[in-house]
Amino acid sequence: MNASQEYLPTASNSITVRVHIDNRPGMLAKVTSAIGEEGGNIGAIDIVRAEQEELTRDITINTRSDEHARSIVDALRSIQGVSVVNTSDRTFLLHLGGKLEVASKTPLRTRDQLSMAYTPGVARVCEALHETPNDAHRLTIKSNTVAVVSDGTAVLGLGDIGAEAAIPVMEGKAQLLKEFAGVNGFPVCLDTTDVDEIVETVCRIAPVFGGINLEDIAAPRCFEVEERLRERLDIPVFHDDQHGTAVVTVAALLNALAIVDKSLSEISVVMSGIGAAGTAVTEMLLQMGVEDIVGVDSSGPVTAERSDLNAAKKQYVEMTDPDADGETLSDLLEGADVFIGLSAPDILEVADLERMARDPIVFAMANPRPEIMPEVAYPHVAVMATGRSDYPNQINNVLCFPGLFKGALSCHTAAITDEMKIAAAKAIADTIAPENLTADYIVPSVFDQEVVKQVAKAVSETAHQQGVARKRT
């Protein structure tokens, strides 16, 4: 089986094929059979035009890849009595012209409206802000707007693809903020990988924004960028690849532990992948009471005995103080309660799972292919989660960042604290009532409208409790 055959057809690789089909019995069946034989999933068949001799139809097909889509179209072309008019990639169509636009909140249909929104009336508002700058939260877009900032060096699983190629992802992030939380997001893709230039640029544009969401900046540079921005800005700075992943992972783990009747303080965790996300997950678990965490990278356990560790991994060793008994990932899984993977595909085997403690929990979050495929792992684990949407228990950052920013903006907090992140994780977990928890339902749906509400409430309440909220409820 080749790599393309291992993935199921999905809407993310869907096409719409317009075909002319001879108008005689059995022709549509030939078309659908050809698509099925090639492994495509038909989503819809629409008649565009019906004539006595010929029917024009649009057929929507989910495929596995561009190559798979081409093979389906070639199969259709080979049918006598069928001609392919054109083929449209539905994902590219969705992105035509971008996914965002700027819309006016107030109508400008009269001279009075124009004079208040712009000159001369706007000058009065400018003067008021000059005297009281903090009123920008009340009188400008700043109150509900987040900059989604990236340098394009760690985009999805694509890596360093540059600023322009990163724009669709940052647009998508902004779209999620708007759709799920009503928060304005704007993509800011920077044509530099220099830490000083990134920090200076973000600081210079910060007056327009109420928060900064850092995205897809490679480690270890992302750590310094976030730290320096947090020191210099008085608005929340949040690197979602780190902390959003940590929040949702912890939320999932809280519910998974409830299912297997284990506590945070008693479990042993093996963390595979010590990048930005893996480090943030580890920090959060330690803050919440986990005492036994061992990190693993491509060279083995991340311990003080290693002489090849960079500065970030040396800090990781100091943070975890691991007691690593073994030289490989398989060795470390002996008796472990939890495996969390943010690393590489297919690094786990069934034998590794069988070495783990009773009722093992496996979060295999490498994308698009996890550390072990769920169908392979299911018979050997108590709870399984991935980062994919086509399996149960998707650990998805969209469960965190829309509600988190909504809550932070609503109370004008200057920062996102550790306590606020922990509150967000608990809020996500608590969205599922205890009686509804099952092994394949430990995280709520990203479309559950209660998630944003509960996360925003928890973040805002925690900010007030800590005395960092600058707006009273």
C-alpha positions as a Markdown table, in Angstrom:
| # | Residue | x | y | z |
|---|---|---|---|---|
| 1 | Met | 0.0 | 0.0 | 0.0 |
| 2 | Asn | 1.5 | 3.4 | -1.0 |
| 3 | Ala | 1.4 | 6.5 | 1.2 |
| 4 | Ser | -1.6 | 8.1 | -0.6 |
| 5 | Gln | -3.7 | 5.0 | -0.1 |
| 6 | Glu | -3.2 | 5.1 | 3.7 |
| 7 | Tyr | -5.4 | 8.3 | 4.0 |
| 8 | Leu | -9.1 | 8.4 | 3.8 |
| 9 | Pro | -10.8 | 10.8 | 1.3 |
| 10 | Thr | -11.7 | 14.1 | 3.0 |
| 11 | Ala | -13.4 | 17.4 | 2.2 |
| 12 | Ser | -10.0 | 19.1 | 2.4 |
| 13 | Asn | -9.0 | 17.4 | -0.8 |
| 14 | Ser | -12.4 | 17.6 | -2.5 |
| 15 | Ile | -13.1 | 18.5 | -6.1 |
| 16 | Thr | -16.2 | 19.4 | -8.2 |
| 17 | Val | -16.1 | 17.9 | -11.6 |
| 18 | Arg | -18.5 | 19.2 | -14.3 |
| 19 | Val | -19.3 | 16.5 | -16.9 |
| 20 | His | -21.4 | 16.2 | -20.0 |
| 21 | Ile | -23.1 | 12.8 | -20.0 |
| 22 | Asp | -25.0 | 11.1 | -22.8 |
| 23 | Asn | -28.7 | 11.2 | -21.8 |
| 24 | Arg | -29.4 | 7.5 | -21.8 |
| 25 | Pro | -30.1 | 4.8 | -19.2 |
| 26 | Gly | -27.1 | 3.5 | -17.2 |
| 27 | Met | -24.7 | 6.3 | -17.9 |
| 28 | Leu | -24.8 | 7.9 | -14.4 |
| 29 | Ala | -24.2 | 4.5 | -12.9 |
| 30 | Lys | -21.1 | 4.1 | -15.0 |
| 31 | Val | -19.8 | 7.5 | -13.8 |
| 32 | Thr | -20.4 | 6.8 | -10.1 |
| 33 | Ser | -19.0 | 3.3 | -10.4 |
| 34 | Ala | -15.8 | 4.7 | -11.9 |
| 35 | Ile | -15.4 | 7.1 | -9.1 |
| 36 | Gly | -16.0 | 4.4 | -6.5 |
| 37 | Glu | -13.5 | 2.0 | -8.1 |
| 38 | Glu | -10.9 | 4.8 | -7.9 |
| 39 | Gly | -11.6 | 5.2 | -4.2 |
| 40 | Gly | -13.4 | 8.5 | -4.3 |
| 41 | Asn | -16.3 | 9.5 | -2.1 |
| 42 | Ile | -19.2 | 11.2 | -3.8 |
| 43 | Gly | -20.6 | 14.1 | -1.8 |
| 44 | Ala | -23.3 | 15.5 | -4.1 |
| 45 | Ile | -24.5 | 15.2 | -7.7 |
| 46 | Asp | -26.3 | 18.2 | -9.1 |
| 47 | Ile | -27.9 | 18.7 | -12.5 |
| 48 | Val | -26.7 | 21.9 | -14.2 |
| 49 | Arg | -28.5 | 21.5 | -17.4 |
| 50 | Ala | -30.8 | 18.8 | -19.0 |
| 51 | Glu | -31.1 | 18.5 | -22.7 |
| 52 | Gln | -32.6 | 15.8 | -24.9 |
| 53 | Glu | -29.3 | 14.3 | -25.9 |
| 54 | Glu | -27.0 | 15.3 | -23.0 |
| 55 | Leu | -27.0 | 16.0 | -19.3 |
| 56 | Thr | -24.6 | 18.4 | -17.6 |
| 57 | Arg | -23.8 | 17.5 | -14.0 |
| 58 | Asp | -21.6 | 18.8 | -11.2 |
| 59 | Ile | -20.2 | 15.9 | -9.1 |
| 60 | Thr | -18.5 | 16.7 | -5.8 |
| 61 | Ile | -15.9 | 14.1 | -4.8 |
| 62 | Asn | -13.8 | 13.8 | -1.7 |
| 63 | Thr | -10.3 | 12.5 | -2.5 |
| 64 | Arg | -7.1 | 11.7 | -0.7 |
| 65 | Ser | -4.6 | 13.9 | -2.6 |
| 66 | Asp | -4.1 | 15.9 | -5.8 |
| 67 | Glu | -2.7 | 12.7 | -7.4 |
| 68 | His | -5.8 | 10.8 | -6.4 |
| 69 | Ala | -8.1 | 13.5 | -7.8 |
| 70 | Arg | -6.3 | 13.4 | -11.1 |
| 71 | Ser | -6.7 | 9.6 | -11.3 |
| 72 | Ile | -10.5 | 10.0 | -10.7 |
| 73 | Val | -10.8 | 12.6 | -13.4 |
| 74 | Asp | -8.7 | 10.4 | -15.8 |
| 75 | Ala | -11.1 | 7.5 | -15.1 |
| 76 | Leu | -14.1 | 9.7 | -16.0 |
| 77 | Arg | -12.5 | 10.8 | -19.2 |
| 78 | Ser | -12.0 | 7.2 | -20.2 |
| 79 | Ile | -15.8 | 6.5 | -20.2 |
| 80 | Gln | -17.4 | 6.6 | -23.6 |
| 81 | Gly | -20.3 | 9.1 | -23.7 |
| 82 | Val | -18.8 | 11.2 | -20.9 |
| 83 | Ser | -16.7 | 14.4 | -21.3 |
| 84 | Val | -15.1 | 16.3 | -18.5 |
| 85 | Val | -15.8 | 20.1 | -18.9 |
| 86 | Asn | -13.8 | 21.3 | -16.0 |
| 87 | Thr | -12.5 | 20.5 | -12.5 |
| 88 | Ser | -12.5 | 22.8 | -9.5 |
| 89 | Asp | -10.6 | 22.3 | -6.3 |
| 90 | Arg | -13.1 | 23.3 | -3.6 |
| 91 | Thr | -10.4 | 24.2 | -1.1 |
| 92 | Phe | -8.8 | 26.6 | -3.5 |
| 93 | Leu | -12.2 | 28.1 | -4.4 |
| 94 | Leu | -12.8 | 28.8 | -0.7 |
| 95 | His | -9.6 | 30.8 | -0.6 |
| 96 | Leu | -10.2 | 32.9 | -3.7 |
| 97 | Gly | -9.6 | 36.5 | -2.7 |
| 98 | Gly | -8.8 | 35.5 | 0.8 |
| 99 | Lys | -11.1 | 34.4 | 3.7 |
| 100 | Leu | -11.4 | 37.8 | 5.4 |
| 101 | Glu | -12.7 | 41.2 | 4.7 |
| 102 | Val | -13.0 | 44.5 | 6.6 |
| 103 | Ala | -16.6 | 45.6 | 7.2 |
| 104 | Ser | -18.0 | 48.9 | 8.5 |
| 105 | Lys | -20.0 | 48.7 | 11.8 |
| 106 | Thr | -21.8 | 52.0 | 11.1 |
| 107 | Pro | -23.6 | 53.2 | 8.0 |
| 108 | Leu | -22.2 | 56.3 | 6.1 |
| 109 | Arg | -25.2 | 57.4 | 4.1 |
| 110 | Thr | -25.6 | 61.0 | 5.2 |
| 111 | Arg | -23.4 | 64.1 | 5.7 |
| 112 | Asp | -24.0 | 63.9 | 9.5 |
| 113 | Gln | -22.9 | 60.3 | 9.7 |
| 114 | Leu | -19.8 | 61.1 | 7.6 |
| 115 | Ser | -18.9 | 64.1 | 9.8 |
| 116 | Met | -19.1 | 62.1 | 13.0 |
| 117 | Ala | -17.2 | 59.0 | 11.7 |
| 118 | Tyr | -14.5 | 61.0 | 9.9 |
| 119 | Thr | -13.6 | 64.7 | 9.8 |
| 120 | Pro | -14.3 | 66.9 | 11.6 |
| 121 | Gly | -16.0 | 64.9 | 14.4 |
| 122 | Val | -13.3 | 62.2 | 14.6 |
| 123 | Ala | -10.8 | 64.9 | 15.7 |
| 124 | Arg | -12.6 | 65.2 | 19.0 |
| 125 | Val | -12.2 | 61.5 | 19.7 |
| 126 | Cys | -8.5 | 61.7 | 18.7 |
| 127 | Glu | -8.0 | 64.5 | 21.2 |
| 128 | Ala | -9.7 | 62.5 | 23.9 |
| 129 | Leu | -7.4 | 59.5 | 23.3 |
| 130 | His | -4.4 | 61.8 | 23.3 |
| 131 | Glu | -5.3 | 62.8 | 26.8 |
| 132 | Thr | -6.4 | 59.4 | 28.0 |
| 133 | Pro | -4.7 | 56.7 | 25.9 |
| 134 | Asn | -6.3 | 53.8 | 27.8 |
| 135 | Asp | -9.7 | 54.8 | 26.3 |
| 136 | Ala | -8.5 | 53.2 | 23.1 |
| 137 | His | -10.0 | 50.0 | 24.5 |
| 138 | Arg | -13.3 | 51.7 | 24.6 |
| 139 | Leu | -13.3 | 53.9 | 21.5 |
| 140 | Thr | -11.4 | 51.9 | 18.9 |
| 141 | Ile | -11.1 | 48.5 | 17.3 |
| 142 | Lys | -8.4 | 47.7 | 19.8 |
| 143 | Ser | -11.0 | 46.5 | 22.3 |
| 144 | Asn | -11.8 | 43.4 | 20.3 |
| 145 | Thr | -9.0 | 42.8 | 17.9 |
| 146 | Val | -6.0 | 40.4 | 17.9 |
| 147 | Ala | -3.0 | 40.4 | 15.6 |
| 148 | Val | -2.2 | 36.9 | 14.4 |
| 149 | Val | 1.6 | 37.1 | 13.9 |
| 150 | Ser | 3.9 | 34.7 | 12.1 |
| 151 | Asp | 7.3 | 34.6 | 10.4 |
| 152 | Gly | 6.3 | 31.5 | 8.4 |
| 153 | Thr | 9.0 | 29.3 | 9.8 |
| 154 | Ala | 7.0 | 26.5 | 11.3 |
| 155 | Val | 3.7 | 26.4 | 9.4 |
| 156 | Leu | 1.5 | 23.3 | 10.1 |
| 157 | Gly | 3.6 | 20.3 | 9.0 |
| 158 | Leu | 5.1 | 22.3 | 6.1 |
| 159 | Gly | 8.0 | 23.9 | 8.0 |
| 160 | Asp | 9.8 | 27.0 | 6.9 |
| 161 | Ile | 7.7 | 28.2 | 3.9 |
| 162 | Gly | 8.0 | 31.9 | 4.3 |
| 163 | Ala | 5.7 | 34.8 | 5.1 |
| 164 | Glu | 3.5 | 34.9 | 2.0 |
| 165 | Ala | 2.9 | 31.2 | 2.0 |
| 166 | Ala | 1.8 | 31.4 | 5.7 |
| 167 | Ile | -0.9 | 34.0 | 5.0 |
| 168 | Pro | -3.7 | 31.4 | 4.4 |
| 169 | Val | -3.1 | 29.8 | 7.8 |
| 170 | Met | -3.1 | 33.2 | 9.6 |
| 171 | Glu | -6.3 | 34.1 | 7.8 |
| 172 | Gly | -7.8 | 30.9 | 9.0 |
| 173 | Lys | -6.8 | 31.6 | 12.5 |
| 174 | Ala | -8.4 | 35.0 | 12.3 |
| 175 | Gln | -11.5 | 33.5 | 10.8 |
| 176 | Leu | -11.8 | 31.1 | 13.7 |
| 177 | Leu | -11.5 | 33.9 | 16.2 |
| 178 | Lys | -14.3 | 35.7 | 14.4 |
| 179 | Glu | -16.6 | 32.7 | 13.8 |
| 180 | Phe | -16.3 | 31.1 | 17.2 |
| 181 | Ala | -15.8 | 34.1 | 19.5 |
| 182 | Gly | -16.8 | 37.2 | 17.7 |
| 183 | Val | -13.2 | 38.5 | 18.1 |
| 184 | Asn | -11.6 | 40.4 | 15.2 |
| 185 | Gly | -8.3 | 38.8 | 14.0 |
| 186 | Phe | -5.9 | 40.2 | 11.4 |
| 187 | Pro | -3.1 | 38.2 | 9.8 |
| 188 | Val | 0.4 | 39.8 | 10.2 |
| 189 | Cys | 3.0 | 37.8 | 8.3 |
| 190 | Leu | 6.5 | 39.2 | 8.8 |
| 191 | Asp | 9.2 | 38.9 | 6.1 |
| 192 | Thr | 12.0 | 38.4 | 8.7 |
| 193 | Thr | 13.2 | 35.6 | 11.0 |
| 194 | Asp | 15.3 | 38.0 | 13.1 |
| 195 | Val | 14.1 | 38.0 | 16.7 |
| 196 | Asp | 15.0 | 41.7 | 17.2 |
| 197 | Glu | 13.1 | 42.7 | 14.0 |
| 198 | Ile | 10.1 | 40.5 | 14.9 |
| 199 | Val | 9.9 | 42.0 | 18.4 |
| 200 | Glu | 10.3 | 45.6 | 17.2 |
| 201 | Thr | 7.7 | 45.2 | 14.4 |
| 202 | Val | 5.1 | 43.8 | 16.7 |
| 203 | Cys | 5.8 | 46.5 | 19.4 |
| 204 | Arg | 5.4 | 49.2 | 16.7 |
| 205 | Ile | 2.0 | 47.9 | 15.5 |
| 206 | Ala | 0.7 | 46.9 | 18.9 |
| 207 | Pro | -1.3 | 50.2 | 19.6 |
| 208 | Val | -4.0 | 48.9 | 17.2 |
| 209 | Phe | -4.4 | 45.6 | 18.9 |
| 210 | Gly | -5.9 | 44.3 | 22.2 |
| 211 | Gly | -3.9 | 41.1 | 22.0 |
| 212 | Ile | -1.1 | 39.3 | 20.1 |
| 213 | Asn | -1.4 | 35.7 | 19.0 |
| 214 | Leu | 2.0 | 34.3 | 17.9 |
| 215 | Glu | 1.7 | 31.5 | 15.4 |
| 216 | Asp | 3.9 | 29.1 | 13.6 |
| 217 | Ile | 7.3 | 30.6 | 14.7 |
| 218 | Ala | 9.9 | 27.9 | 15.0 |
| 219 | Ala | 11.5 | 26.9 | 18.2 |
| 220 | Pro | 13.7 | 27.9 | 20.0 |
| 221 | Arg | 13.2 | 31.4 | 18.5 |
| 222 | Cys | 9.5 | 31.5 | 19.5 |
| 223 | Phe | 10.4 | 31.3 | 23.2 |
| 224 | Glu | 12.5 | 34.5 | 23.1 |
| 225 | Val | 10.0 | 36.3 | 20.9 |
| 226 | Glu | 7.2 | 35.6 | 23.3 |
| 227 | Glu | 9.2 | 36.4 | 26.4 |
| 228 | Arg | 10.4 | 39.7 | 25.1 |
| 229 | Leu | 7.0 | 40.8 | 23.8 |
| 230 | Arg | 5.4 | 39.9 | 27.2 |
| 231 | Glu | 8.0 | 42.1 | 28.9 |
| 232 | Arg | 7.5 | 45.1 | 26.6 |
| 233 | Leu | 3.7 | 45.1 | 25.9 |
| 234 | Asp | 0.8 | 45.7 | 28.2 |
| 235 | Ile | -1.6 | 43.5 | 26.2 |
| 236 | Pro | -1.8 | 39.7 | 26.2 |
| 237 | Val | 0.8 | 37.9 | 24.2 |
| 238 | Phe | 0.0 | 34.2 | 23.6 |
| 239 | His | 1.9 | 31.7 | 21.4 |
| 240 | Asp | -0.9 | 29.3 | 20.5 |
| 241 | Asp | 1.4 | 26.5 | 19.2 |
| 242 | Gln | 2.8 | 26.3 | 22.7 |
| 243 | His | 0.1 | 27.2 | 25.2 |
| 244 | Gly | -3.1 | 26.5 | 23.2 |
| 245 | Thr | -1.8 | 23.0 | 22.6 |
| 246 | Ala | -1.0 | 22.7 | 26.3 |
| 247 | Val | -4.4 | 23.9 | 27.4 |
| 248 | Val | -6.3 | 21.5 | 25.2 |
| 249 | Thr | -4.0 | 18.6 | 25.9 |
| 250 | Val | -4.4 | 19.1 | 29.7 |
| 251 | Ala | -8.2 | 19.3 | 29.3 |
| 252 | Ala | -8.2 | 16.0 | 27.5 |
| 253 | Leu | -6.0 | 14.4 | 30.0 |
| 254 | Leu | -8.1 | 15.6 | 32.9 |
| 255 | Asn | -11.1 | 13.8 | 31.4 |
| 256 | Ala | -9.1 | 10.7 | 30.4 |
| 257 | Leu | -7.8 | 10.3 | 33.9 |
| 258 | Ala | -11.4 | 10.5 | 35.2 |
| 259 | Ile | -12.2 | 7.5 | 33.0 |
| 260 | Val | -9.3 | 5.4 | 34.2 |
| 261 | Asp | -9.6 | 6.6 | 37.8 |
| 262 | Lys | -6.1 | 8.0 | 38.1 |
| 263 | Ser | -4.9 | 11.3 | 39.5 |
| 264 | Leu | -2.3 | 13.8 | 38.1 |
| 265 | Ser | 0.0 | 13.3 | 41.1 |
| 266 | Glu | 0.3 | 9.5 | 40.6 |
| 267 | Ile | 0.8 | 9.2 | 36.9 |
| 268 | Ser | 4.1 | 8.8 | 34.9 |
| 269 | Val | 4.2 | 10.6 | 31.6 |
| 270 | Val | 6.4 | 10.0 | 28.6 |
| 271 | Met | 6.6 | 13.1 | 26.3 |
| 272 | Ser | 7.8 | 12.5 | 22.8 |
| 273 | Gly | 8.8 | 15.7 | 21.0 |
| 274 | Ile | 10.5 | 18.5 | 23.0 |
| 275 | Gly | 9.7 | 21.5 | 20.8 |
| 276 | Ala | 7.6 | 24.5 | 21.6 |
| 277 | Ala | 4.4 | 22.5 | 22.2 |
| 278 | Gly | 6.0 | 19.6 | 24.1 |
| 279 | Thr | 7.7 | 22.0 | 26.4 |
| 280 | Ala | 4.5 | 24.0 | 27.1 |
| 281 | Val | 2.5 | 20.8 | 27.8 |
| 282 | Thr | 5.2 | 19.6 | 30.2 |
| 283 | Glu | 5.3 | 23.0 | 32.1 |
| 284 | Met | 1.6 | 23.0 | 32.5 |
| 285 | Leu | 1.4 | 19.4 | 33.7 |
| 286 | Leu | 4.1 | 20.1 | 36.3 |
| 287 | Gln | 2.2 | 23.2 | 37.5 |
| 288 | Met | -0.9 | 21.0 | 38.0 |
| 289 | Gly | 0.9 | 18.4 | 40.1 |
| 290 | Val | 2.4 | 15.8 | 37.7 |
| 291 | Glu | 5.7 | 14.7 | 39.2 |
| 292 | Asp | 7.0 | 12.1 | 36.8 |
| 293 | Ile | 7.7 | 13.3 | 33.3 |
| 294 | Val | 10.4 | 12.1 | 30.9 |
| 295 | Gly | 11.0 | 13.8 | 27.6 |
| 296 | Val | 12.2 | 12.0 | 24.5 |
| 297 | Asp | 13.6 | 13.4 | 21.2 |
| 298 | Ser | 14.9 | 11.7 | 18.1 |
| 299 | Ser | 18.1 | 10.8 | 20.0 |
| 300 | Gly | 16.5 | 9.3 | 23.0 |
| 301 | Pro | 15.7 | 10.4 | 26.6 |
| 302 | Val | 16.3 | 14.1 | 27.3 |
| 303 | Thr | 18.5 | 13.8 | 30.4 |
| 304 | Ala | 21.5 | 15.5 | 32.0 |
| 305 | Glu | 23.8 | 12.8 | 30.7 |
| 306 | Arg | 23.3 | 14.0 | 27.1 |
| 307 | Ser | 26.1 | 16.2 | 25.8 |
| 308 | Asp | 24.2 | 17.3 | 22.6 |
| 309 | Leu | 21.4 | 19.3 | 24.2 |
| 310 | Asn | 20.7 | 22.9 | 23.1 |
| 311 | Ala | 19.8 | 25.6 | 25.7 |
| 312 | Ala | 16.1 | 24.9 | 25.5 |
| 313 | Lys | 16.5 | 21.2 | 26.1 |
| 314 | Lys | 18.9 | 21.8 | 29.0 |
| 315 | Gln | 16.2 | 24.0 | 30.6 |
| 316 | Tyr | 13.7 | 21.1 | 29.9 |
| 317 | Val | 16.0 | 18.7 | 31.9 |
| 318 | Glu | 16.2 | 21.2 | 34.8 |
| 319 | Met | 12.4 | 21.5 | 34.7 |
| 320 | Thr | 11.6 | 17.8 | 34.7 |
| 321 | Asp | 14.6 | 16.4 | 36.6 |
| 322 | Pro | 13.8 | 13.0 | 35.0 |
| 323 | Asp | 14.5 | 9.6 | 36.3 |
| 324 | Ala | 14.9 | 7.9 | 32.9 |
| 325 | Asp | 15.4 | 4.1 | 33.1 |
| 326 | Gly | 16.3 | 3.2 | 29.5 |
| 327 | Glu | 17.9 | 4.5 | 26.3 |
| 328 | Thr | 14.9 | 4.3 | 23.9 |
| 329 | Leu | 11.3 | 5.4 | 23.8 |
| 330 | Ser | 10.3 | 1.7 | 24.1 |
| 331 | Asp | 12.3 | 1.4 | 27.3 |
| 332 | Leu | 10.8 | 4.5 | 28.8 |
| 333 | Leu | 7.2 | 3.3 | 28.2 |
| 334 | Glu | 7.7 | 0.4 | 30.6 |
| 335 | Gly | 5.1 | 1.0 | 33.3 |
| 336 | Ala | 4.2 | 4.5 | 32.0 |
| 337 | Asp | 0.6 | 5.7 | 32.4 |
| 338 | Val | 0.5 | 8.3 | 29.7 |
| 339 | Phe | 2.2 | 8.8 | 26.3 |
| 340 | Ile | 1.9 | 12.3 | 24.8 |
| 341 | Gly | 3.3 | 12.6 | 21.3 |
| 342 | Leu | 4.0 | 15.8 | 19.4 |
| 343 | Ser | 6.8 | 14.3 | 17.3 |
| 344 | Ala | 6.8 | 12.0 | 14.3 |
| 345 | Pro | 4.6 | 9.4 | 12.6 |
| 346 | Asp | 4.8 | 5.7 | 13.3 |
| 347 | Ile | 7.3 | 5.7 | 16.2 |
| 348 | Leu | 5.1 | 3.5 | 18.4 |
| 349 | Glu | 4.3 | -0.2 | 18.1 |
| 350 | Val | 1.8 | -2.4 | 19.8 |
| 351 | Ala | 4.5 | -4.0 | 21.9 |
| 352 | Asp | 5.3 | -0.5 | 23.3 |
| 353 | Leu | 1.7 | 0.0 | 24.3 |
| 354 | Glu | 1.7 | -3.4 | 26.0 |
| 355 | Arg | 4.6 | -2.3 | 28.2 |
| 356 | Met | 2.6 | 0.5 | 29.6 |
| 357 | Ala | 0.7 | 0.5 | 33.0 |
| 358 | Arg | -2.9 | -0.6 | 33.3 |
| 359 | Asp | -5.4 | 1.4 | 31.3 |
| 360 | Pro | -2.8 | 3.3 | 29.3 |
| 361 | Ile | -3.6 | 6.7 | 27.8 |
| 362 | Val | -2.1 | 7.6 | 24.4 |
| 363 | Phe | -2.3 | 11.0 | 22.9 |
| 364 | Ala | -0.6 | 10.6 | 19.5 |
| 365 | Met | -0.8 | 14.1 | 18.0 |
| 366 | Ala | 1.7 | 14.2 | 15.2 |
| 367 | Asn | 0.0 | 15.5 | 12.0 |
| 368 | Pro | -1.1 | 14.4 | 9.5 |
| 369 | Arg | 0.0 | 10.9 | 10.5 |
| 370 | Pro | 0.2 | 10.2 | 14.3 |
| 371 | Glu | 2.8 | 8.3 | 16.2 |
| 372 | Ile | 0.6 | 5.2 | 16.0 |
| 373 | Met | -2.7 | 4.9 | 14.0 |
| 374 | Pro | -5.8 | 4.7 | 16.3 |
| 375 | Glu | -7.1 | 1.6 | 14.7 |
| 376 | Val | -3.8 | -0.2 | 15.6 |
| 377 | Ala | -3.8 | 1.2 | 19.1 |
| 378 | Tyr | -7.4 | 0.8 | 20.1 |
| 379 | Pro | -7.3 | -2.8 | 21.4 |
| 380 | His | -4.4 | -2.0 | 23.6 |
| 381 | Val | -5.2 | 1.4 | 25.2 |
| 382 | Ala | -7.9 | 2.7 | 27.5 |
| 383 | Val | -8.1 | 6.2 | 25.9 |
| 384 | Met | -6.8 | 7.3 | 22.5 |
| 385 | Ala | -6.6 | 10.8 | 21.1 |
| 386 | Thr | -5.0 | 12.4 | 18.1 |
| 387 | Gly | -4.8 | 15.8 | 16.4 |
| 388 | Arg | -6.9 | 14.6 | 13.5 |
| 389 | Ser | -10.6 | 15.5 | 12.8 |
| 390 | Asp | -11.4 | 12.1 | 11.3 |
| 391 | Tyr | -11.0 | 10.2 | 14.6 |
| 392 | Pro | -12.7 | 10.7 | 18.0 |
| 393 | Asn | -11.0 | 12.9 | 20.6 |
| 394 | Gln | -9.4 | 15.5 | 18.4 |
| 395 | Ile | -7.1 | 17.7 | 20.5 |
| 396 | Asn | -7.6 | 20.9 | 18.6 |
| 397 | Asn | -6.4 | 24.4 | 19.7 |
| 398 | Val | -9.6 | 26.0 | 18.5 |
| 399 | Leu | -11.1 | 24.7 | 21.7 |
| 400 | Cys | -8.8 | 27.2 | 23.5 |
| 401 | Phe | -7.7 | 30.4 | 21.8 |
| 402 | Pro | -11.0 | 31.9 | 20.7 |
| 403 | Gly | -12.5 | 31.7 | 24.2 |
| 404 | Leu | -9.2 | 32.6 | 25.9 |
| 405 | Phe | -8.8 | 35.8 | 23.9 |
| 406 | Lys | -12.5 | 36.7 | 24.3 |
| 407 | Gly | -12.1 | 36.4 | 28.0 |
| 408 | Ala | -8.8 | 38.3 | 28.1 |
| 409 | Leu | -10.1 | 41.2 | 25.9 |
| 410 | Ser | -13.3 | 41.5 | 27.9 |
| 411 | Cys | -11.5 | 42.3 | 31.1 |
| 412 | His | -8.5 | 44.1 | 29.6 |
| 413 | Thr | -5.9 | 42.0 | 31.2 |
| 414 | Ala | -2.3 | 42.8 | 30.4 |
| 415 | Ala | -1.2 | 39.2 | 30.2 |
| 416 | Ile | -2.2 | 35.6 | 30.0 |
| 417 | Thr | -1.1 | 34.0 | 33.3 |
| 418 | Asp | -0.5 | 30.4 | 34.1 |
| 419 | Glu | -3.5 | 30.4 | 36.3 |
| 420 | Met | -5.7 | 31.6 | 33.4 |
| 421 | Lys | -4.4 | 28.8 | 31.2 |
| 422 | Ile | -5.2 | 26.2 | 33.9 |
| 423 | Ala | -8.7 | 27.7 | 34.3 |
| 424 | Ala | -9.2 | 27.5 | 30.5 |
| 425 | Ala | -8.2 | 23.8 | 30.5 |
| 426 | Lys | -10.5 | 23.0 | 33.4 |
| 427 | Ala | -13.3 | 24.9 | 31.6 |
| 428 | Ile | -12.9 | 22.9 | 28.4 |
| 429 | Ala | -12.8 | 19.6 | 30.4 |
| 430 | Asp | -15.9 | 20.6 | 32.4 |
| 431 | Thr | -17.9 | 21.3 | 29.3 |
| 432 | Ile | -18.5 | 17.6 | 29.2 |
| 433 | Ala | -20.7 | 16.5 | 32.1 |
| 434 | Pro | -19.2 | 13.5 | 34.1 |
| 435 | Glu | -22.0 | 11.2 | 33.2 |
| 436 | Asn | -21.4 | 11.8 | 29.5 |
| 437 | Leu | -17.6 | 11.0 | 29.6 |
| 438 | Thr | -16.6 | 8.0 | 27.5 |
| 439 | Ala | -13.3 | 6.8 | 26.1 |
| 440 | Asp | -14.1 | 8.3 | 22.8 |
| 441 | Tyr | -15.5 | 11.5 | 24.1 |
| 442 | Ile | -13.0 | 13.3 | 26.4 |
| 443 | Val | -13.0 | 16.6 | 24.5 |
| 444 | Pro | -16.0 | 18.6 | 23.4 |
| 445 | Ser | -16.7 | 19.3 | 19.7 |
| 446 | Val | -15.1 | 22.5 | 18.3 |
| 447 | Phe | -18.7 | 23.5 | 17.3 |
| 448 | Asp | -20.0 | 23.2 | 20.9 |
| 449 | Gln | -20.9 | 26.9 | 21.5 |
| 450 | Glu | -20.6 | 26.4 | 25.3 |
| 451 | Val | -16.8 | 25.9 | 25.0 |
| 452 | Val | -16.1 | 29.6 | 24.1 |
| 453 | Lys | -18.5 | 30.8 | 26.7 |
| 454 | Gln | -17.1 | 28.7 | 29.5 |
| 455 | Val | -13.4 | 29.4 | 28.6 |
| 456 | Ala | -14.0 | 33.1 | 28.3 |
| 457 | Lys | -15.8 | 33.2 | 31.6 |
| 458 | Ala | -13.1 | 31.2 | 33.4 |
| 459 | Val | -10.3 | 33.3 | 32.0 |
| 460 | Ser | -12.0 | 36.6 | 32.9 |
| 461 | Glu | -12.9 | 35.4 | 36.4 |
| 462 | Thr | -9.4 | 34.3 | 37.0 |
| 463 | Ala | -8.0 | 37.6 | 35.8 |
| 464 | His | -10.2 | 39.4 | 38.3 |
| 465 | Gln | -9.2 | 37.0 | 41.1 |
| 466 | Gln | -5.6 | 37.6 | 40.4 |
| 467 | Gly | -6.0 | 41.4 | 40.3 |
| 468 | Val | -4.7 | 41.7 | 36.7 |
| 469 | Ala | -8.0 | 42.7 | 35.1 |
| 470 | Arg | -8.2 | 46.4 | 34.2 |
| 471 | Lys | -11.9 | 46.5 | 33.5 |
| 472 | Arg | -14.6 | 45.8 | 36.1 |
| 473 | Thr | -17.3 | 43.4 | 35.4 |
